Amino acid sequence: MSSLPTTLGALRRSPFGQRGRRTVKDELRANLLARLKDGGPLFPGVLGYEDTVMPQIANAILSRHNFILLGLRGQAKSRILRALVTLLDEATPTLAGSEVNDDPFAPISKYGRTLVADAGDDAPIAWLDRSQRYVEKLATPDVTIADIIGDVDPIKAARGGHLLSDELTIHFGMLPRANRGIFALNELPDLSGKVQVGLFNIMQEGDVQIKGYPVRLPLDVLLCFTANPEDYTARGKIITPLKDRIGSEIVTHYPESVALGASITRQEAWTRRDGLPVRVPEALAELVERIAFEARTDKRIDRRSGVSQRMPITVMENVVSNAERRAVLLGEAEAVPRVSDVYGALPAITGKLELEYEGELVGASAIARELIRRAADATLRERAPDASAEEIVMWFDAGGALQVGDDASSGAVLEGFRGVPGLVELVEAEGLAAPGDAAAAVGACELVLEALVARRKISRSDLGTYGRAAPERRRRPNDDFMGGLSA
């Protein structure tokens, strides 16, 4: 930026001055059109929205709309808002010292107007990087007008000898400081009604009252919001005039396929560790992703809260860490996660489940274990739909039992699995693991066993012991639903 104009006169003679003034929404629109012509992705790194959300965002920007993203947690809403910065110019001129990023050719603050009137073409120019033009705020009930719009600063008035009604006494809030940029507000319905009214006035008339003094602030800003759909539509959560002034309402969603979810997890999860190679089998990656898919359809889990996409990401990181710890303890050349490592990642599951009343009775840990088994069953049905495990089930029904150690080497665990008739052969015949790949074979054998547990063909203890299926208790006519005798 050292070669850019530093005075207003130089700026007038530069290409920036001859291009003419344009608003931030015009700037975003022009840069978006250029990106669309190039044919690249709208926001690199945001997956799964190419045919749903992205076209709607593009339409909102091309229409010069303020917009809101409605969606449950973990649907990349904040990431999308932060990616809007890439559609801004790399550098933008402003009057040096201005708190509200005054346009040198059309200042809106008293400071900017006075500076241009006094200094003329010698008025100093500063340059803003695109990252400096993005302001983000999380809305909470205690956010005030002073935080968003501004407040009178008595100390500034005393030092400058100004009246409190003078605009120069105002300490501007976050929204005026985002002038000529993007202002993002997360969880809009959590704002108090008073602040929403102030926000509405800024959007509609460009003015606001601070401590009873009317202040004209014709801000040039793109306003974008996020909200939970239930909060946004609930009466009393958001004032109707503000909702009416938001140009576009865009609904986000979770990944629509397991493969897409796995791609997002692969992109976001930290699986490359220093010094030790990590190899995640495809079946295990699918299992981890299916845990979230199973959770989103479970009636014991609050669907209004959702199951964040962060869950499979953090589960995968814990799974890799458990495999890494085992590999270091045993001196193995690489870390290869297996299904037992997913049980080691229970803390990454239970903390992200908001349970309904029925779920609270069962407990998050029990539900998480059940989700793992259901995900294993779904994975096996997808990858080996015609696999027959009758020989394996018969061995367990005859009294066979198997203890799988979390910290045992792949070779030792595989030897134990060879004692179960047909287990290793099934894995290799269905292509779940290549012959000679002990680490992958162990994970595949565990996948088969966990699927059989989900189908209640065999049982598994919390300590990892597989055995015959527990007999199902038949409900007697006088039993209540909690298992006791009714009166």
N, C-alpha and C positions, 0 to 999 in steps of 0.2 A: 504494500500500500504506500510505500515511500514515494512512488512516482505519481500518485494521484494528486489532484488539485488541493491546495491547502487554504485558499481564500475563495470568497464568493465570486469575485470577478473572474478568477481562473476557472472556476466551475462553470460559469456562464459560457465561456469560450470553448469548453471541453465538449466531447461527445455527450457527456451526461446532461449538460445544459441544453444542447441542441436537440436532444431526443424528446424533450418535453416532459412535463410532470405526469406521473401516473400513480394511481393508488396501489396499495399493497395487493388488493384483490385483482386489479388489472395485471400486476406483476406476476402473481401466481398463475393467472389464466394464461398469459403469454408463455411463461416457462413450461407450463403443463402441455400446451399445444406443441411446443418444440419437442418435448419428450415423447409425446404420442407419435409425432412424425418420425422420430428415430426408431420407434418400434420396440424400445426396451421396456422392462417392467416399470410400473408406476412407482412402487416403493420396493426396492430390492430387499430381500430378507423377510418379507411378510408373505407367508405361504397360505394357500387355500382360499383366498378371496378374489382370485383373478376373474372369476365369472359372476361373482355375487356382489361383494362389498366394493371392490375397486371401481367398477363402472359407475356406481352411485356416488362415490367420493369425487370422481372425475367430473360428473355432471354438476355436483354442487359447486365445485371450484369454477367450472366454466360458466356457471350461472351467477357467480359472485355472491354465493349464499354463505351466511353463517350456518353451521350445521352441528348436529349432535349425533354421537355414536351411542346406540342403545345396545347393551349386551351384558352378559354375566361376567363374573371375574375370570381372568385368564383367557381373554379372547383378543389380545393384542391391541386393545383400544388405545392405550397410552403410547405404544410403539408407533401406531399409525399417526397419531398427532405429532409426535416428535419427528417423524419422517417428513412432515410437511415442510420442514426447514429446507430440505433439499430443493424445493421449488422456488426458493427465494434467490435473488441475485447474490453473487459472491460478496459484493461490497456495496454499501449504500451511503451517500453523503448526508450529514446532519450538521447543524450548527454546534460548534464546540461549546461544551458546558451546559447544553440544554438537558433538562431532566426528562423531557418528553420526546426526545429524538426529533426535534423540529425539522421540517422540510426547509432547506435554505431558501427556497423560492416561495414558500407559503407557510411561515411559522404560525403556530396556533397559540403559543404561550406568550405572556407579556414579556418574559425575558427575551425570547427569540425576536419578537417584534421590535423591542427596544434596541437589541444588538444590531439588527439590520438597519434600523433608522439612524443609529449613531455612527456605525463603522462603514456602512455602505458596502462597496465591493471589497473592502479590506476585512470584512467579517470572517473570523477563522472558521474553517471547515474541519470536522472530524469524520472518520469513516467507520461504519459499523460492519463487522463480519456477520454473515447470515446467522451464526449461532447466537449472537447477541440480540437478535430480533425475535426470539422465542421466549415467552414467559409462561410458566405453568404453575397452577395453584390447585391444591386439594381443598375442596369445599368442606367445611365443618360448621356445625351450628354456632361456634363462637367467632367465626369470621365476621368482621365489621365493615361498615362503609369506609372507615379509615384505611383498612387493609386493602380494599379493592380500589376505591376511588381516591381517597386522600383525606387530610385533615388540616386544620389551621395549626400552625406551629408558632406559639407565642414567643419562643426564644428567637426564631427567625425574624418575627415582627419587631421585637425589641432591638435586636442588633442592627436592623436595617432602617429603623425609625418609620416603619410602615403602619398603617391602620390594619386592624385584623381583617377588615373587608377587602384589603388589597390582595390581588392574586399572587403577588410575590411572597406572601406569608404562608402559602399552601405547601405542605409536604405531600407530594403526589404519591398515590398508591400504585399498586402493581399494574392496573389496567392502563392508566395514562403513560406509565413508563414502557408499556408495550406498544406505544404509538408507532405506526408504520411497520408493524410486525404482526406476530401471531400471539393471541392470548388464549391459552387452553385452561379450562376449568374442569377438573375431575369431580364426579359425583355432584352434579348441579342441584338435585333436589335437597341436598343437605344444607344449602344456604338458607338463612332465615328470610322471612318474607320481606323485611325492610331492605336487606341487601339486594334481593331480587328486583325490588322496585327501582333501586338505584341503577342496577344493571340494565333494566328495561329502558330507563330514561336516557342512559348513555347510548343505547342501541338505536332508539327511536328519534329523540330530539337532539342528542349530542350535548345535553346540559345536565347539571346535577346541583343540588344544594348541599353545601358543606357548612355546618354550624349555622344554618339559616341564610347563608350568603349564596345567591345564585352564581354559578360559574359555568361559562360556556366552554365546552371541550369537544369540538368537532373532530373526534379521533378518527384516524385512518388505521383500522385494525381489522383483522379477521378473527372473529370469535368462534371458537369451537369447544364443544362440551362433551362430557361422557356421563352416562347415567345407567343405573339398573332399570330394566324395563318396568318392573313392578313399582318401583319408587316413582318413576317418571309419570306413570299413568294414574297413580294414586291421588285421589282428590285431596287437596290441602298441602301436598308436597311441593308443588310448583305453581306459581301464579299464572293464570291463563294468559294475560297480556304478554308475558315473557315467552311463554311457549309458542304463542302465535307469531312472534317475531323471529323465531328460528327457522331459517329457510328450508333446510332439508333434515329429515329424520332418517338415519341410516342404521339398520339393525345388523349387528355382527352375530357370529355363530361359532360353535366349536367345529373342529375338523369333521367332515362328513364321511370320511373313510378311515379305516385303521392305517392304511398305507400312507395317507396324507399326514395323519397324526404322528406316525413313526418318523416321517421326514422332518416334521417340526422338531420333535424330540432329538433327532440326530443332529439337527442344526444347532439347537440351543444347549443341549446337555454337555457338561464338561467331562468328556471321556478320554481325552488324550492326557496321559499322565507322564510326568518326567521320569525318564530312566527305565521304565518298564512298559513294553508293548501291551496294548489292550486289544483283545479281539472279542467283539460282542456277536454271538451267533444270531442269525436273522430270526430264528424262532423265538429266542428270548426277547429280542427287541419288540417283536409282535406281541408277546405275552404282556410285557410291561405296558404297552399302549392299550391293550384290551382291558386292563384293570380300570382305566379311566372310562372306557366305553361301557363296561359293565356297571360301574358306579353311577353313571348318568341315567341308567334305566332302572336302578334299584329304588323301590318305593320307600325304603327305610331312610333314604338320603334325601335331604331337602333339595328339590329341583329348582326352587326359587333362588337358592344361593348358587347352585351349579357346582360342578367339579372342575376346578381350574386346570388348564393345560399345563400349568406348572407342576401338577402332581406327577405325571409320567416323567417329566424332566428331572425332578428331584429324586424320584424313585430310581431312575437310570443311574444318576450320579452315585446314590448310595449302593446300588448293586455293584457298580464298577469298583467302588471303594472297598466293599467287602471282598470281592475277588482279588483286588490288589493287596489287601492285608494278608490274605491266605497265601498268595503267591510269594510274598516277601518272607513270611514265616517258614514256608516249605522250600524256598530257594528255587522256585519254578521260573522258567525263562519268559513266560508271558502270563498275563492275567486273563482268564476266560471265565466270565460269569456263568452261573448255572441257576436253576430254579430255587435252590435252597438259599441263594444270595438274595432273592426277592423277599423271602421272609425276614432277612436281616435288614430290609429297607422298610419295615412296618412303620417306623416313626415318620417316614416321609409320606405315608398314606393316611394314617389316623389323624394327623394334624390338619388335613385338608378336607375332612368330611364333616359337613354340617348335618346332624342326624335329626330325623323326626322322632316323635315320642316312642314309636315302636323300635326304632333304631337305638335309642338311648337305653331301652330295656335290655337289648342284646349286647350292646357295647361296641365301641369303634374297633377294638382289636379283633373281636370275633368276626365282625363284618368284613374287615380288611382281609383276614385269612380266607374267608369264603370267596371274596372277590378274586383273590389270586388263583384259587382252584377253578372258579368258573372261567377265568381268563385262560388258564391252561387247557381246559376242556375245549373252549372255542378255538384256540390255536391248533390243537391236535385235529379237531374236526376239519379245519380249513386245510391243513397240510397233509393229513393222512385220513381222508374220509372213510376209506374202506378197510382201515386197520382192524384186525381181530385180536383181542387180548384175552380170549377165553382161557388159554393155557396159563397165563399169568394169574388170572383171578382164581382159577382152580388151585394153584399152588398156595395162594394165601388162604383160601377157604380150608385147605387141608392142614392148616396150622403154621404155615410158613410166616416168618417175620423178618424184617430187614431194618437195621438202624443205619441211617445215613449221617455221617459226621460232617458238620459244616467246614471244619478245618482239615479234613482228610485230603490227601492228594488225589488227583484225578485217577491215577493208576489203581490206587487202593480201592476207591469207590467203584470203579468199573469192575474190578474183580468181584466185589460183593454183588453187583448187579448180574454178573454172569451166573451166579447161583440161582437166579430166578429164571425158570425155564421159559425160553422164547422172548425174553425182554430185549436183550441186546440184538438178537436176530431180527426182531420186529423193527427196531430203530434203524438198522442198516438196510433192511428190505424196503422200507418206506422212504429212504433217502433223507431221513432226519439227521443223520451223521455219516460222514465218510468212514469207511473201514480204516483203522489205524489212527484215527483222530480221537484219542481217549478223552480229552477235555470236552469236545463237542458231544461225544457219545454219552458222557455222564449227564450233561444238561438235557439231552434228548430223552434219556431213560427217566429222569426225574419228571420231565414233561408228561410222559405216558402215565407214570404213577399218579401224578397230581390230577390228571384228567380222570383216572379211575376213581380217585377219592371224590371228585366232584360228582361223578355218576353214582356214588355210594356202592361201588363194587368192592372197594377195599377201604381201610381207614388209615388215618395218619394222626399221630399224637403231636402235641405242640413241641415235643423234643425231637421230632423227625423220625419216629418209628412207624414203619408201615406194617399193617397186619390185616387180618380178616375184617370184613365189614361188620360194624356193630349192628345187632338186630334192631329193627325198627319197633319202637314201642307202640302197640295198638291202643287206640283210645277207646276206653270203655264207655258205654252209654251214659253213665252218671258222672263222668269226668268233666270238669270245666276246662277252659282253654289254657289255663295255667298249669294243668297237670294234676290238680287236686280233686277230691270228691266233692261234687256239688251237694247242697243240702236237699 
